[in-house]
Amino acid sequence: MTNILFTAFSNRADALELAQEAVTGLADLGIESSTHLLDQGVTAPLDSQSLVISLGGDGTFLRSARLAHAHGARVLPVNLGRMGFLLPVPSDQIIASVKSALDTPRVVERLALSIAIEGESAVDFALNEVVLERPRVGSMVRVRTFVGDDEFLTYSADGVLVSTPTGSTAYNFSAGGPVVETDLAVFIITPVAPHFTIDRSIVVDADKTVRLVALRPAAVVADGTEIGVLAPGQVVLVSRSPSPVRVVYTGAFELGVRLRQNLREGHA
């Protein structure tokens, strides 16, 4: 039996109201589900058969994807945000989408990042990107980059990010990086507001490890959450996660359509 969890943040009244309506609507169809708050901890048991349904914007989806990934569960994104590059399911189709996800699921595996600070045992995760950014206002980072055994560029910038294809429409795009198809096995290295250095992105093979050497203090931020602070000389290793994020879609995900819709909305 599929364990269905609706996930939202406690400050989103619209998401909580929708979750309650969905739980009631599914119960009328004989389908059990429950609601869990991402900012208060999710204690429900999850496994590879579970379905996590994210209610919110892209930020809610990223937190829900992290939760699902940790247990090998699937995640279905429902859009309540203004812009939602990652969220193809509109809120008024939630019941039909859940039924479709249960009856004829289309699961797309999205490449994710494994992030390790050299010398530390913990390995973190990101679906969108990891960023080495300036730890305080008025400073900048200086980062030497390696791909596999090859030394690439040294950047002086507000930050340097490594993005997945999924994250190419997020911070990477805002920083001037390219949008790439989500099924490509690549990483995108993009400087953020570079200072007197190259301002172009580099697209590299995701089967190679990217090594980021901090030449100045830098904060390490994964999908918007700070996971560490580097001293000069410390290294971050970015590699392809051995397990992808399993995203459920109930229709086609057309990147061109999403771009046109969101860019038009963003300039409205």
N, C-alpha and C positions, 0 to 999 in steps of 0.2 A: 504493500500500500504506500502511495506517495505521501510524504510528509510535506504539507504546504504551509509556508510561512510568508506572511506579508511583513515587509520591513519598512520602517519610516523613522524620522526623527521626531522627538516629542514636541518640538515647537512648530510642527507643520499640522495645523488643525485640519486643513483640507485633505492631507494624506490620511490622517487618522479617521476622519469621517468616511472617506472612500474605502478604507480598509474594513471598517465595520459593515458598510453596505455590502462589500464583496464577500465577507465572511458569512453574512446572513443569506445573500443570494446563492452562494455555493452550497450552504447547508440545505436550502430548499431543493437543491438538486442531488442531495445525498452525499455531498463532498465536504469533508472536514478540513478546516484550516484555522489558523490563528494569527494574531498580530504581535509583533515584537519590535521594541524600540532600540534602534542602533546605538543611541547614546546612553542607554541604561544596561547594556549587556544582553546578549541573546543566549539563553540557557537551554533552549529546546534542542533535543538530539537531532543531528543532521548526518546524512550519509549520501552516497552517490545517487540514491533514488529520490532525494529530497528536491523540492522546487522552492527556491527563494524568489519572491516577487517584490521587486524594488519599487516603492512609491515615492516619487520626488523628481529631482533633477539629476544631472550627471554626477554631482557629488554624492547623492544618496546611492546611486547605482555603483559607484566605485567602492563605497563602504560595504554594500551588499555583496559585490563581487568578491571582495576580500574574504568575507564570511563564507560564502559558498565555496571559494577556492580551497580554503583550509580543510574542508570536509569532502571535497570532490563533488559537491552538489551542483545542480543547475541553477541558473539565475535568469529570470524574465524581467526585463526593464519596462516599467510603465512611466510615461512622461507626465509629470505635473509641473515641470519647469518651463521657463519662457523659451530658452534655447536648449535643445537636447540632441546633440549629434549622435549620441549613443542610444537613444531611446525611441524606437519605432512604434511602440504601442501607445495610442492615446488613451486617456483615462476613461472615456465613455465606451471603450471596447473591452474592459477588463474581464468581465465574466466570460465572454466569447473567447477571449484570448487564452484564459486559463483552461477552458474546456479543450481548445485546440491544442494547447501545450501538453495536455494529458492524453488526448486521443491520437494525435498525429504530430508528435514533437519534431521540430527541426532544430537540432542542436549544432551550433557553430562553435568550433574551438578557437578561442582568441589567444594569441601569443601573449605571454606575461613575462615580467622581469623577476629574476632573483638578484637581490642586492646584498652584498657582503662588505662590511668594513674590515679591511685587512687587520688581523690580529684579534678580532672579536668573533665569538662563536655563533652569534645570532645571524640568521639569514632572513632578510625581509622580502616583501613582495610589492609589486606595482603592476597595475594593468595599463596605466597611461604612460607615466614617465617617472624618472628619478632626476633630481636637480641638485647640483652643487651651487649654492647661492651665497651671496654675501651675508655674513652673520649680523651685520649692523648697518644702519644708514650711513652713507658717506664712504663706505669701503667698497672694494671690489675683490673678486676672486681671481686667482691666476691658476689655471688648471692645465696640466700636461696630459694629453690623451694618447692611449695606445689601443690598437685593435689587433687582437691576437698577439703576435710577437713584433708587430710593426709599430714604430712610433709615428703618430700622426701630427697633430698641431698642438701648440700651446696657446691658450686663450687668456686674455685679460678682459674681463667682462663682469656684468652684474651677476651672471650665472652661466652655467653650462648644463644642458639637459641631454639625457638619452631617452628617446621616446620609442614606444612600440608603434606599429601601424594603427592600432586602435587609438592611441594617444596623439596621433599625428594631427587630428583636428582640434586638439586642446591647447595646452600651453605652447607646444611646438609651433602650432599654426599662428598663435598670437605673437610669437617671437620671430616670425618670418620664415618658418620652416615649411617644407612641402607637405601636402596631403598625399598619402600613399594608400593603395588598396589594402583592405584589412586582412586579406589572406596571404600577403607577402611575408616571407620570413626574413625581415630586416629590422635593424635598429636605425634610428635617425639621431645624429649628434648635431645639436644646434646651440650656438652661443646666444645668450640673452643680453642685448644691449652691449655689444663688444666695444672695447676701447682701443682704437687705433690698431685693430687686427682684423683678420678675415671675418666677414659677416655672413658667410654662406654655410649651409648645412652640408653634412656628409652622410650618405646612406651606406650602411655596411651590412655584411652578412650576419644574421642573428645567431648563427652557429659558432661565431667567434666571441670571445670574452672581451668586453671593453673595460680598459683599466683607466681610471681617472685619478691622477696624482695631484693632490692639493699642494700648491706652492705657497699659499697663504691660508689663513683660517677660513673655513667654509662650513656652512650648515648643509646637511644631507636631508633632502625632502623627497618623500615618496608619495605620489598621488596627493600632494597637498599637506602631508603630515610629516613634521620633522622627526627623523629617526636617529640623528646623531650630529655631532659637531666635530670637524676634523681639525687637527693641528697641522702645521706645515710638515709635509713629508708623508702624511697618511694617505692611504690608497683606498678607493672604492672599486670593487669588482662587480661588473654588471654582466649578467649572462641570461640566457634563455631559461625560463623556469621549466623544469622537467614535466610539469603538469600544466596544461592550459586552463583558461577560464572557459567554462561550458555555458554559453549564452543561448537561450531559447528564443527563437523567432517564430512568429506565427504567419509571417508573410515574407516577401522578398526584402532584403536590406540593400537598397540601391544608393550607393555613396553619392552619386551625382544628384539624385533627388534630395537627399539629406542636406547636401551643401547648398543647393539653391534655396530650399525652404529656410534653413537657418541663417544664411547670410542675408536673405531678404528680411527675415524677422529682426535680425540684429541691427539693421539700418532703418527699421520702421520708426 
